[in-house]
Amino acid sequence: MLNRRAALASLAGAASLALTVSACGQSSGGDSESSSEGDTVGIAMPTRSSDRWLADGKSVVEDLKGQGYKTKLVYGDDDPKAQVSQIENLIKQGVDALIIAAIDARSLNGVLQQAAAADIAVISYDRLILGTKNVDYYVSFDNEMVGRTQASYIIRKLGLEDGKGPFNIELFAGSPDDNNTKYFFDGSMALLQPFLDSKQLVVPSGQTKLDQITTLRWDGVTAQKRMSGVLAKWYGSKKVDAVLSPYDGISRGVLSALESDGYSSDSGLPVITGQDAEPASVKSIIAGQQSQTVYKDVRKLAQAAAEMVDDILTGRAPRVNNRRDYNNGVKNVPAYLLQPQSVDKTNYDVLIEDGYYTADELK
């Protein structure tokens, strides 16, 4: 294929123009310029330790195979160096496109230079790859909206807009090497900060800055240790009323620390948010432990990524629908974003109605 990367730059411009002239942000379409038959797509996912990422990998493979592509799926198991090595191997194996959910958003510059030299299209999946010009498109959920959804839930459950308070809250954030962490945090704090300023929300630990509350690799055990330390040092006779948690695995770690400190469903647990609607956390919500999660149907994300690959490899302009490109520090990356949904005990049936889980899987 002749200089696919130059063609991608042209396609990105066409996609941006299509978004400007059309409110719905649909693909500009066009006849296929080349056949995708037999093309192979490399898929690099970050970890097998999360149900969410196992579902992503499976869904992306199924969607691509359904469109006639071959696939090579690898998992980096939370090791950035291993992921770089895996992507290098995929490039050597001659894949035609790469879908990458980065472990460390800033660790891929060198290997993506190799992809560019091999004329391989790169889609940043869910997590924006930073610090390189060699990423062509970004497909994700609206991550700032995820944070706003979590904050809105806390505000509503505590009655903050009705003037109730003060309440004690502790803040948790995701991994410092994941670009989404900032989006989640910024979205949450856009809504929570006024209540912190008015003292309706109080953080006894004083840990309110992003660099104070991150959780490396989104690890639940790390979150549990931090929460246990916060309880031991700052609470005593005080009660935790809410915990902003950006991800279900972190939420479960926080819950473990709270339960070890004597909290229970009977005595009253704080409002605890989450994300990804993992089965263990949905069951916890049903049982009255974790309060809420953010449902992101990764089947739709996988489908969007597969359609984007197909558009690229057949010479069409992929759909973009974000009103501003996501800047990765080097370039604006055209983005396609999906919308998240809040789920708690009152509406978790949506997961069953959508076919995301069966009723038996949530028992």
C-alpha positions in Angstrom: 0.0 0.0 0.0 1.4 3.4 -1.0 2.1 5.7 1.9 -0.9 4.9 4.1 0.2 7.4 6.7 0.0 10.3 4.2 -3.4 9.0 3.2 -4.4 8.9 6.8 -3.6 12.6 7.2 -5.8 13.4 4.3 -8.6 11.2 5.8 -8.3 12.9 9.2 -8.8 16.2 7.5 -11.8 14.9 5.6 -13.3 13.5 8.8 -12.8 16.8 10.6 -14.4 18.6 7.7 -17.3 16.2 7.8 -17.8 16.9 11.5 -17.8 20.6 10.8 -20.5 20.5 8.2 -22.6 17.8 9.7 -24.0 17.9 13.3 -24.2 14.1 13.4 -20.5 13.6 12.6 -21.1 10.7 10.1 -18.5 9.2 7.9 -17.9 11.0 4.6 -18.1 7.6 3.0 -16.6 7.1 -0.5 -15.7 4.1 -2.6 -13.1 1.6 -1.3 -9.7 2.4 -2.6 -8.2 -1.0 -1.7 -9.3 -4.4 -0.6 -9.0 -5.3 3.0 -9.3 -9.0 2.4 -6.6 -10.9 4.3 -5.4 -7.9 6.2 -4.3 -8.5 9.8 -4.9 -6.2 12.7 -2.7 -6.3 15.8 -4.5 -5.6 19.1 -2.5 -4.7 22.2 -4.5 -4.7 25.5 -3.1 -3.7 28.8 -3.9 -6.5 31.3 -5.7 -9.8 31.9 -6.3 -8.9 35.6 -9.5 -7.0 34.8 -12.7 -8.5 33.5 -13.2 -5.3 31.5 -10.1 -5.7 29.4 -10.8 -9.4 28.8 -14.1 -8.4 27.4 -12.6 -5.6 25.3 -10.1 -8.0 23.7 -12.7 -10.6 22.9 -15.1 -8.1 21.4 -12.5 -6.4 19.2 -11.4 -9.7 17.8 -15.0 -10.9 17.2 -15.9 -7.6 15.4 -12.8 -7.6 13.2 -13.2 -11.3 12.3 -16.8 -10.6 11.4 -15.5 -8.0 8.9 -13.1 -10.5 7.4 -9.9 -9.5 9.1 -7.3 -11.7 10.7 -6.3 -10.7 14.3 -3.4 -11.0 16.6 -4.3 -10.2 20.3 -1.7 -9.7 23.0 -2.0 -8.6 26.6 0.8 -6.7 28.3 -0.1 -7.8 31.9 0.5 -4.3 33.3 4.2 -4.2 32.1 4.9 -1.3 29.8 8.2 -2.8 28.6 6.4 -6.0 27.8 3.8 -4.1 25.8 6.4 -2.3 23.8 8.1 -5.7 23.0 4.7 -7.1 22.0 4.0 -4.2 19.6 7.4 -4.5 18.1 6.7 -8.2 17.4 3.3 -7.3 15.8 5.1 -4.8 13.5 7.7 -7.4 12.6 4.9 -9.9 11.8 3.5 -7.4 9.3 0.2 -6.3 10.7 -1.7 -3.8 8.6 -3.1 -1.8 11.6 -2.7 -1.5 15.3 -5.3 -1.0 18.0 -3.5 -0.1 21.2 -4.8 0.4 24.8 -1.6 1.7 26.4 -0.3 0.6 29.8 1.9 3.7 30.0 0.6 6.4 27.8 4.1 7.9 27.3 6.1 4.7 26.7 5.3 4.1 23.1 7.0 6.8 21.1 9.9 4.6 19.9 7.8 1.6 18.9 5.2 3.8 17.1 8.0 5.4 15.1 8.7 1.8 13.9 5.0 1.5 13.1 5.1 4.7 11.1 8.2 3.5 9.2 6.3 0.3 8.3 3.3 2.4 7.2 1.0 0.9 9.8 -2.1 2.8 11.0 -2.4 3.2 14.7 -5.7 3.6 16.7 -5.4 4.6 20.3 -8.0 2.6 22.1 -9.7 4.0 25.3 -6.5 5.5 26.6 -5.0 8.3 24.5 -1.3 7.6 23.6 0.8 10.7 24.5 4.0 12.3 23.2 4.0 11.0 19.6 2.8 12.2 16.2 2.4 8.5 15.1 -1.1 7.9 16.4 -3.9 8.4 13.9 -7.2 8.2 15.7 -8.6 7.9 19.2 -11.7 5.9 20.1 -13.0 6.0 23.7 -15.8 6.9 26.0 -16.3 10.5 27.1 -14.0 10.3 30.0 -14.7 13.7 31.5 -18.4 12.7 31.5 -17.4 9.6 33.4 -16.0 11.7 36.2 -19.0 14.1 36.1 -21.3 11.1 36.4 -19.5 9.8 39.5 -19.5 13.3 41.1 -23.2 13.9 40.3 -24.1 10.6 42.0 -22.3 11.7 45.2 -23.9 15.1 45.1 -27.3 13.7 44.7 -27.0 10.9 47.3 -25.6 13.3 50.0 -28.2 16.0 49.2 -25.5 18.6 48.7 -27.6 20.8 46.4 -30.2 20.9 49.1 -27.6 22.4 51.4 -26.9 19.3 53.5 -23.5 18.7 55.1 -20.8 18.9 56.0 -19.8 15.4 54.9 -16.4 13.7 55.0 -15.1 12.5 51.6 -11.9 10.8 50.4 -10.7 11.0 46.8 -9.1 8.3 44.7 -7.8 8.5 41.2 -6.4 6.1 38.6 -3.0 5.2 37.5 -0.6 8.2 37.0 0.6 6.8 33.7 -2.9 6.6 32.2 -4.0 9.7 30.5 -7.7 9.0 31.3 -6.9 9.5 35.0 -6.7 13.2 34.5 -10.0 13.3 32.5 -11.9 11.4 35.1 -10.4 13.6 37.9 -11.1 16.9 36.1 -14.6 15.8 35.3 -15.3 14.9 38.9 -13.7 18.0 40.4 -15.5 20.4 38.1 -18.7 19.4 40.1 -17.2 18.6 43.5 -14.9 21.6 43.9 -17.7 24.1 44.8 -18.8 21.9 47.6 -15.2 21.5 48.9 -14.9 25.3 48.7 -18.1 25.8 50.7 -17.0 23.2 53.3 -20.1 21.0 52.6 -17.5 18.4 51.6 -14.4 18.0 53.8 -11.4 15.8 53.0 -10.0 14.9 56.5 -6.7 13.5 55.0 -6.2 16.8 53.1 -5.3 14.7 50.0 -7.1 16.6 47.2 -4.4 17.0 44.5 -4.2 14.5 41.7 -0.6 13.5 42.4 -1.6 12.7 46.0 -4.5 10.3 45.2 -3.4 8.3 42.1 -3.4 4.5 42.2 -0.6 2.8 40.2 -2.0 0.4 37.6 -5.5 0.9 39.1 -4.6 -1.8 41.6 -7.2 -2.6 44.3 -4.7 -3.8 46.8 -2.8 -0.5 46.5 -6.1 1.4 47.0 -6.9 -0.8 50.0 -3.6 0.0 51.7 -4.0 3.7 51.1 -7.6 3.7 52.5 -6.5 1.8 55.5 -3.7 4.3 56.2 -6.1 7.2 55.8 -8.6 5.7 58.2 -5.9 5.0 60.8 -4.4 8.4 60.6 -7.2 10.8 60.0 -10.5 9.4 61.1 -10.6 8.0 64.6 -14.2 8.8 65.7 -15.0 10.5 62.4 -17.1 8.7 59.8 -16.4 8.5 56.1 -19.5 9.6 54.2 -18.3 9.3 50.6 -15.4 7.9 48.5 -14.8 9.1 45.0 -13.5 6.0 43.3 -12.8 6.1 39.5 -12.8 2.3 38.9 -14.5 -0.8 40.4 -11.3 -2.6 41.3 -10.3 0.4 43.4 -13.8 0.5 44.9 -13.5 -3.1 46.0 -10.1 -2.3 47.6 -11.6 0.7 49.4 -14.5 -1.4 50.6 -12.2 -4.0 52.0 -10.4 -1.4 54.0 -13.6 0.1 55.3 -14.9 -3.4 56.4 -11.7 -4.1 58.2 -12.2 -0.8 60.0 -15.7 -1.9 61.2 -17.9 -0.5 58.5 -20.7 -2.7 57.2 -24.0 -2.6 55.3 -25.8 -2.8 58.7 -23.9 0.0 60.3 -23.8 2.1 57.2 -21.3 2.3 54.4 -20.2 5.5 52.6 -21.4 6.4 49.1 -18.8 4.7 46.9 -18.6 5.2 43.2 -16.9 3.1 40.5 -16.5 2.4 36.8 -16.7 -0.4 34.3 -19.7 -2.4 35.8 -17.5 -5.4 36.6 -19.5 -8.4 37.8 -18.0 -8.4 41.3 -18.9 -4.8 41.7 -22.4 -5.1 40.3 -23.0 -7.9 42.8 -21.7 -5.7 45.5 -24.1 -2.9 44.4 -27.0 -5.4 44.5 -25.9 -6.4 48.0 -25.9 -2.8 49.2 -22.1 -2.4 49.5 -20.6 -0.4 46.6 -23.1 2.3 45.7 -22.6 3.0 42.0 -20.6 2.2 38.9 -20.3 3.7 35.4 -21.5 1.4 32.7 -19.5 1.6 29.5 -20.6 -1.0 27.0 -17.2 -2.1 25.7 -18.9 -4.1 22.9 -19.9 -0.7 21.4 -16.3 0.6 21.9 -14.9 -2.5 20.2 -17.3 -2.1 17.3 -16.3 1.5 16.9 -12.7 0.6 16.8 -13.3 -2.2 14.3 -15.3 0.1 12.0 -12.5 2.7 12.3 -9.9 0.1 11.2 -12.1 -1.0 8.3 -12.6 2.6 7.2 -8.8 3.2 7.3 -7.9 0.1 5.5 -10.5 0.6 2.7 -9.7 4.2 2.2 -12.7 5.9 3.8 -12.7 8.7 6.4 -13.4 7.3 9.8 -16.2 8.8 11.9 -15.2 11.4 14.4 -17.8 13.1 16.7 -15.8 15.1 19.3 -16.1 18.8 19.0 -12.5 19.3 20.0 -9.6 17.0 19.0 -7.7 15.4 21.9 -4.2 16.8 22.1 -1.6 14.3 23.0 1.2 16.8 23.5 2.4 16.6 20.0 -0.7 16.7 17.8 -4.5 16.9 17.9 -5.8 13.3 17.5 -9.2 13.0 15.8 -11.6 11.2 18.3 -14.8 9.2 18.4 -16.4 9.2 21.8 -19.2 7.1 23.3 -21.4 8.1 26.2 -21.3 6.3 29.6 -24.3 5.6 31.9 -24.6 5.6 35.7 -25.8 2.3 37.3 -26.8 1.7 40.9 -29.2 -0.7 42.7 -32.2 1.0 41.2 -31.3 0.4 37.5 -28.8 -2.4 37.2 -31.3 -4.3 35.2 -30.1 -2.3 32.2 -27.1 -4.6 32.2 -29.3 -7.6 31.7 -31.7 -5.9 29.3 -28.7 -4.9 27.1 -27.4 -8.5 27.2 -24.2 -7.3 28.8 -24.7 -9.9 31.6 -27.3 -12.6 32.2 -29.4 -12.6 35.4 -27.5 -15.7 36.5 -24.1 -14.0 36.1 -25.2 -11.4 38.7 -26.5 -13.8 41.3 
